[in-house]
Structure formats: structure tokens, C-alpha cells
């Protein structure tokens, strides 16, 4: 357990892991919202 804890608390490993984590989040957001259709919906109250 000591070797694993020492490995995970290494600043370089921590930086690499956080970078991969944030890149995964950005990648997921691009997949979800990257369709390129950023047009606003039509106005609901057009009769006014």
C-alpha cells in the first residue's frame, strides 16, 4: 500500500492524471454539444 500511495502522491503523476481527467471532460462536452447547431430556437410569443 505504501508504494501505491507514494506513486499517487507524486506531483508529476498527479498533474498527468488531472490533465487526462480534464481532457476527458472537454472531450465529452465536445461530443455532446459539438454538433455545430448553435441556432437559437424560434420565439414562443410570436403573436404579440
ZATILO-508472 format. One record per residue (C-alpha): residue number from 1; residue in one letter; x, y, z. Coordinates in steps of 0.1 Angstrom, whole numbers, plus 2048, in hexadecimal, padded with zeros to 3 digits. Each point is the difference from the previous one (the first is absolute). Layout:
! ZATILO-508472
+-----+---------+-----+-----+-----+
| num | residuo |   x |   y |   z |
+-----+---------+-----+-----+-----+
| NUM |       A |   X |   Y |   Z |
...
+-----+---------+-----+-----+-----+
END
This chain:
! ZATILO-508472
+-----+---------+-----+-----+-----+
| num | residuo |   x |   y |   z |
+-----+---------+-----+-----+-----+
|   1 |       X | 800 | 800 | 800 |
|   2 |       X | 81D | 818 | 807 |
|   3 |       X | 80D | 7FE | 7DD |
|   4 |       X | 7DE | 807 | 7F0 |
|   5 |       X | 7FB | 81D | 818 |
|   6 |       X | 822 | 80E | 7F8 |
|   7 |       X | 7FA | 7FB | 7DB |
|   8 |       X | 7DE | 813 | 801 |
|   9 |       X | 80E | 81D | 814 |
|  10 |       X | 81C | 806 | 7E8 |
|  11 |       X | 7FA | 823 | 7F2 |
|  12 |       X | 809 | 7F6 | 7DC |
|  13 |       X | 7E7 | 7E3 | 801 |
|  14 |       X | 7E6 | 816 | 810 |
|  15 |       X | 804 | 81A | 7E5 |
|  16 |       X | 7FE | 7E7 | 7E4 |
|  17 |       X | 7E1 | 7EF | 80F |
|  18 |       X | 7EE | 822 | 804 |
|  19 |       X | 809 | 80A | 7DC |
|  20 |       X | 7F2 | 7DF | 7F3 |
|  21 |       X | 7E1 | 805 | 816 |
|  22 |       X | 7F9 | 824 | 7F3 |
|  23 |       X | 807 | 7F6 | 7DC |
|  24 |       X | 7E7 | 7E4 | 804 |
|  25 |       X | 7E6 | 819 | 80D |
|  26 |       X | 806 | 818 | 7E3 |
|  27 |       X | 7FF | 7E3 | 7E7 |
|  28 |       X | 7DE | 7F4 | 80E |
|  29 |       X | 7F2 | 824 | 7FE |
|  30 |       X | 80C | 802 | 7DC |
|  31 |       X | 7EF | 7DF | 7F8 |
|  32 |       X | 7E0 | 80B | 811 |
|  33 |       X | 7FE | 824 | 7F3 |
|  34 |       X | 817 | 800 | 7E2 |
|  35 |       X | 7E5 | 7FC | 7E6 |
|  36 |       X | 805 | 823 | 7F5 |
|  37 |       X | 7DB | 809 | 802 |
|  38 |       X | 801 | 81E | 816 |
|  39 |       X | 7E2 | 811 | 7F1 |
|  40 |       X | 7E7 | 80E | 819 |
|  41 |       X | 7DD | 7F1 | 801 |
|  42 |       X | 7E3 | 814 | 7F1 |
|  43 |       X | 7F0 | 81A | 816 |
|  44 |       X | 7E2 | 7F1 | 813 |
|  45 |       X | 7EA | 81F | 802 |
|  46 |       X | 7FF | 80A | 7DB |
|  47 |       X | 7DC | 80B | 802 |
|  48 |       X | 808 | 81E | 816 |
+-----+---------+-----+-----+-----+
END
